[in-house]
Amino acid sequence: MPPVVESAGGRYELVQVFKHDFFAATGLYRGSDGLVVVKINRTNDLLGVPMKWLGRALARHEMSMYQAAQGVTGVPRLLGPAGPTGFVHAYVPGHPLGRREQVSDTFFDELLTLVRGLHERHLAYADLNKRENILVGEDQRPYLIDFQIGLRLPPVGWRKLPGFGWLLRRFQQADYYHCLKHKRRLRPDQLTPQEQRVLSRLSLWIRLHRWVSRPFTQLRRRTLRRLKATQELPAGG
């Protein structure tokens, strides 16, 4: 992470690195207007192959997701770009949703409202299976960060072609399913009969995703354990 970042007329200095993986590095910065989060997408070559184009593409995509989601309660405010592969968004004081988190009675209603707000704007978050992407704010409300693999398919231009609407709905259904999955773990007392039926009917889309992703997930977990990844700080905010 660079020691200093400039964006939208602001100057921010590095406080703490949250996360650094193959695709991006994320850190906490401080400026005259307080704390912000900076995400710098990949710039380094891979085995001699230039990869800065990937960093630019990822930054453009994620900023477009944040821009489309501005105004939805629970989505941090986008502040602007940071160099060719980065951007800055507002910091949310809080922590990632824990495996045994004691959430408020309204937490999952608020999370579902947040997700529906994204869906109404023709977005799909597409990564709600990871609890770490759901923040519990100091106000005990849910927040979503990291729109890196999100999907945005408004029905305009080429996105009107047959199949794109169906694809978006499948990803949105997966968002809803994963919200209910976390609710079943943390607040099973609040599940409605309809929600229980949704969870009992695991869709073909979810099964396919698990079949494809599970071997990679298991490999990644084993590798991180060997590298003592617990030294990495949780990416709050």
FIMARTI-451428 format. One record per residue (C-alpha): x negated, y negated, z negated; residue number from 1. Coordinates in steps of 0.2 Angstrom, whole numbers, padded with zeros to 4 digits. Example, Ala and Ser with C-alpha at 12.3 -4.5 7.8 and 13.67 -1.06 7.14 Angstrom:
// FIMARTI-451428
<x->-0062; y->0022; z->-0039; i->1>
<x->-0068; y->0005; z->-0036; i->2>
***
This chain:
// FIMARTI-451428
<x->0000; y->0000; z->0000; i->1>
<x->-0007; y->-0017; z->0004; i->2>
<x->-0011; y->-0028; z->-0011; i->3>
<x->0000; y->-0043; z->-0004; i->4>
<x->0015; y->-0043; z->0008; i->5>
<x->0023; y->-0058; z->0016; i->6>
<x->0041; y->-0057; z->0022; i->7>
<x->0055; y->-0070; z->0026; i->8>
<x->0044; y->-0084; z->0019; i->9>
<x->0041; y->-0075; z->0002; i->10>
<x->0024; y->-0068; z->-0004; i->11>
<x->0024; y->-0053; z->-0015; i->12>
<x->0010; y->-0044; z->-0024; i->13>
<x->0008; y->-0025; z->-0028; i->14>
<x->0014; y->-0020; z->-0045; i->15>
<x->0015; y->-0001; z->-0043; i->16>
<x->0015; y->0013; z->-0030; i->17>
<x->0031; y->0023; z->-0031; i->18>
<x->0028; y->0036; z->-0017; i->19>
<x->0016; y->0040; z->-0003; i->20>
<x->0020; y->0054; z->0009; i->21>
<x->0018; y->0058; z->0027; i->22>
<x->0031; y->0046; z->0034; i->23>
<x->0029; y->0031; z->0022; i->24>
<x->0023; y->0023; z->0007; i->25>
<x->0035; y->0014; z->-0005; i->26>
<x->0030; y->0002; z->-0019; i->27>
<x->0036; y->-0011; z->-0032; i->28>
<x->0030; y->-0029; z->-0028; i->29>
<x->0032; y->-0046; z->-0038; i->30>
<x->0035; y->-0063; z->-0030; i->31>
<x->0041; y->-0080; z->-0036; i->32>
<x->0059; y->-0074; z->-0035; i->33>
<x->0056; y->-0058; z->-0045; i->34>
<x->0054; y->-0039; z->-0041; i->35>
<x->0056; y->-0031; z->-0024; i->36>
<x->0053; y->-0015; z->-0016; i->37>
<x->0042; y->-0013; z->0000; i->38>
<x->0042; y->0001; z->0011; i->39>
<x->0028; y->0003; z->0024; i->40>
<x->0031; y->0017; z->0037; i->41>
<x->0016; y->0027; z->0044; i->42>
<x->0002; y->0018; z->0052; i->43>
<x->-0012; y->0031; z->0052; i->44>
<x->-0017; y->0043; z->0066; i->45>
<x->-0013; y->0061; z->0065; i->46>
<x->-0028; y->0072; z->0071; i->47>
<x->-0033; y->0058; z->0083; i->48>
<x->-0015; y->0055; z->0090; i->49>
<x->-0009; y->0037; z->0087; i->50>
<x->0007; y->0037; z->0075; i->51>
<x->0010; y->0019; z->0073; i->52>
<x->0024; y->0020; z->0086; i->53>
<x->0033; y->0032; z->0074; i->54>
<x->0031; y->0019; z->0060; i->55>
<x->0038; y->0005; z->0070; i->56>
<x->0053; y->0016; z->0075; i->57>
<x->0057; y->0022; z->0058; i->58>
<x->0056; y->0004; z->0051; i->59>
<x->0068; y->-0002; z->0065; i->60>
<x->0080; y->0012; z->0062; i->61>
<x->0080; y->0010; z->0043; i->62>
<x->0082; y->-0009; z->0044; i->63>
<x->0097; y->-0007; z->0056; i->64>
<x->0105; y->0005; z->0043; i->65>
<x->0102; y->-0007; z->0029; i->66>
<x->0109; y->-0022; z->0040; i->67>
<x->0125; y->-0012; z->0044; i->68>
<x->0127; y->-0008; z->0026; i->69>
<x->0125; y->-0025; z->0019; i->70>
<x->0140; y->-0030; z->0008; i->71>
<x->0144; y->-0012; z->0003; i->72>
<x->0143; y->-0012; z->-0016; i->73>
<x->0128; y->-0001; z->-0021; i->74>
<x->0117; y->-0004; z->-0007; i->75>
<x->0102; y->-0016; z->-0011; i->76>
<x->0100; y->-0032; z->-0001; i->77>
<x->0088; y->-0031; z->0014; i->78>
<x->0076; y->-0046; z->0013; i->79>
<x->0067; y->-0044; z->0029; i->80>
<x->0053; y->-0036; z->0039; i->81>
<x->0035; y->-0034; z->0032; i->82>
<x->0023; y->-0032; z->0046; i->83>
<x->0026; y->-0020; z->0061; i->84>
<x->0031; y->-0005; z->0051; i->85>
<x->0038; y->-0011; z->0035; i->86>
<x->0052; y->-0020; z->0026; i->87>
<x->0057; y->-0027; z->0010; i->88>
<x->0073; y->-0025; z->0000; i->89>
<x->0079; y->-0030; z->-0017; i->90>
<x->0074; y->-0020; z->-0032; i->91>
<x->0087; y->-0011; z->-0042; i->92>
<x->0083; y->-0008; z->-0060; i->93>
<x->0087; y->0010; z->-0064; i->94>
<x->0081; y->0028; z->-0062; i->95>
<x->0085; y->0043; z->-0050; i->96>
<x->0100; y->0053; z->-0055; i->97>
<x->0094; y->0067; z->-0066; i->98>
<x->0098; y->0085; z->-0066; i->99>
<x->0107; y->0084; z->-0083; i->100>
<x->0111; y->0066; z->-0082; i->101>
<x->0125; y->0060; z->-0093; i->102>
<x->0134; y->0048; z->-0081; i->103>
<x->0149; y->0037; z->-0085; i->104>
<x->0167; y->0042; z->-0082; i->105>
<x->0168; y->0031; z->-0067; i->106>
<x->0151; y->0035; z->-0059; i->107>
<x->0157; y->0048; z->-0046; i->108>
<x->0172; y->0037; z->-0042; i->109>
<x->0160; y->0023; z->-0038; i->110>
<x->0148; y->0034; z->-0029; i->111>
<x->0163; y->0041; z->-0018; i->112>
<x->0168; y->0023; z->-0015; i->113>
<x->0151; y->0018; z->-0010; i->114>
<x->0150; y->0033; z->0003; i->115>
<x->0167; y->0029; z->0010; i->116>
<x->0161; y->0011; z->0012; i->117>
<x->0147; y->0017; z->0023; i->118>
<x->0158; y->0028; z->0033; i->119>
<x->0170; y->0014; z->0037; i->120>
<x->0155; y->0006; z->0045; i->121>
<x->0152; y->0021; z->0056; i->122>
<x->0137; y->0026; z->0046; i->123>
<x->0132; y->0043; z->0038; i->124>
<x->0119; y->0043; z->0024; i->125>
<x->0114; y->0061; z->0029; i->126>
<x->0102; y->0064; z->0014; i->127>
<x->0114; y->0065; z->-0001; i->128>
<x->0109; y->0083; z->-0005; i->129>
<x->0093; y->0075; z->-0014; i->130>
<x->0098; y->0068; z->-0031; i->131>
<x->0082; y->0057; z->-0031; i->132>
<x->0090; y->0046; z->-0018; i->133>
<x->0105; y->0042; z->-0029; i->134>
<x->0100; y->0029; z->-0042; i->135>
<x->0108; y->0026; z->-0059; i->136>
<x->0107; y->0007; z->-0062; i->137>
<x->0104; y->-0001; z->-0079; i->138>
<x->0123; y->-0005; z->-0077; i->139>
<x->0126; y->0014; z->-0075; i->140>
<x->0133; y->0011; z->-0058; i->141>
<x->0127; y->0022; z->-0043; i->142>
<x->0115; y->0014; z->-0029; i->143>
<x->0109; y->0022; z->-0013; i->144>
<x->0091; y->0019; z->-0006; i->145>
<x->0081; y->0027; z->0007; i->146>
<x->0091; y->0027; z->0023; i->147>
<x->0077; y->0034; z->0033; i->148>
<x->0087; y->0048; z->0041; i->149>
<x->0104; y->0040; z->0041; i->150>
<x->0115; y->0040; z->0056; i->151>
<x->0123; y->0025; z->0064; i->152>
<x->0135; y->0028; z->0078; i->153>
<x->0148; y->0014; z->0081; i->154>
<x->0160; y->0017; z->0095; i->155>
<x->0152; y->0005; z->0107; i->156>
<x->0141; y->0007; z->0123; i->157>
<x->0134; y->0024; z->0126; i->158>
<x->0140; y->0029; z->0108; i->159>
<x->0157; y->0031; z->0116; i->160>
<x->0152; y->0046; z->0125; i->161>
<x->0160; y->0063; z->0120; i->162>
<x->0152; y->0072; z->0106; i->163>
<x->0145; y->0057; z->0096; i->164>
<x->0161; y->0054; z->0086; i->165>
<x->0161; y->0072; z->0082; i->166>
<x->0143; y->0072; z->0077; i->167>
<x->0145; y->0057; z->0065; i->168>
<x->0161; y->0065; z->0057; i->169>
<x->0151; y->0081; z->0053; i->170>
<x->0137; y->0071; z->0045; i->171>
<x->0150; y->0061; z->0035; i->172>
<x->0158; y->0077; z->0029; i->173>
<x->0141; y->0083; z->0023; i->174>
<x->0140; y->0067; z->0013; i->175>
<x->0156; y->0070; z->0005; i->176>
<x->0152; y->0088; z->0001; i->177>
<x->0135; y->0083; z->-0007; i->178>
<x->0144; y->0070; z->-0018; i->179>
<x->0156; y->0083; z->-0024; i->180>
<x->0141; y->0095; z->-0027; i->181>
<x->0133; y->0083; z->-0039; i->182>
<x->0150; y->0080; z->-0047; i->183>
<x->0152; y->0098; z->-0050; i->184>
<x->0135; y->0100; z->-0058; i->185>
<x->0137; y->0084; z->-0069; i->186>
<x->0155; y->0081; z->-0072; i->187>
<x->0165; y->0097; z->-0068; i->188>
<x->0179; y->0091; z->-0079; i->189>
<x->0183; y->0078; z->-0067; i->190>
<x->0185; y->0089; z->-0051; i->191>
<x->0202; y->0088; z->-0044; i->192>
<x->0210; y->0104; z->-0036; i->193>
<x->0207; y->0097; z->-0019; i->194>
<x->0189; y->0094; z->-0022; i->195>
<x->0187; y->0111; z->-0029; i->196>
<x->0194; y->0118; z->-0013; i->197>
<x->0182; y->0107; z->-0002; i->198>
<x->0168; y->0115; z->-0012; i->199>
<x->0174; y->0132; z->-0010; i->200>
<x->0175; y->0130; z->0009; i->201>
<x->0156; y->0129; z->0013; i->202>
<x->0156; y->0123; z->0031; i->203>
<x->0146; y->0131; z->0045; i->204>
<x->0137; y->0114; z->0047; i->205>
<x->0131; y->0115; z->0029; i->206>
<x->0126; y->0134; z->0030; i->207>
<x->0116; y->0130; z->0046; i->208>
<x->0107; y->0116; z->0037; i->209>
<x->0103; y->0127; z->0023; i->210>
<x->0097; y->0141; z->0034; i->211>
<x->0085; y->0129; z->0044; i->212>
<x->0079; y->0118; z->0029; i->213>
<x->0077; y->0130; z->0015; i->214>
<x->0061; y->0139; z->0020; i->215>
<x->0053; y->0121; z->0023; i->216>
<x->0060; y->0115; z->0006; i->217>
<x->0053; y->0130; z->-0003; i->218>
<x->0036; y->0128; z->0005; i->219>
<x->0035; y->0110; z->0001; i->220>
<x->0040; y->0114; z->-0017; i->221>
<x->0026; y->0127; z->-0019; i->222>
<x->0013; y->0115; z->-0011; i->223>
<x->0018; y->0101; z->-0022; i->224>
<x->0017; y->0111; z->-0038; i->225>
<x->-0001; y->0117; z->-0032; i->226>
<x->-0006; y->0099; z->-0030; i->227>
<x->0001; y->0094; z->-0047; i->228>
<x->0014; y->0082; z->-0039; i->229>
<x->0021; y->0078; z->-0056; i->230>
<x->0008; y->0065; z->-0057; i->231>
<x->0018; y->0055; z->-0044; i->232>
<x->0029; y->0042; z->-0052; i->233>
<x->0048; y->0043; z->-0049; i->234>
<x->0054; y->0030; z->-0036; i->235>
<x->0066; y->0020; z->-0046; i->236>
<x->0073; y->0005; z->-0037; i->237>
***
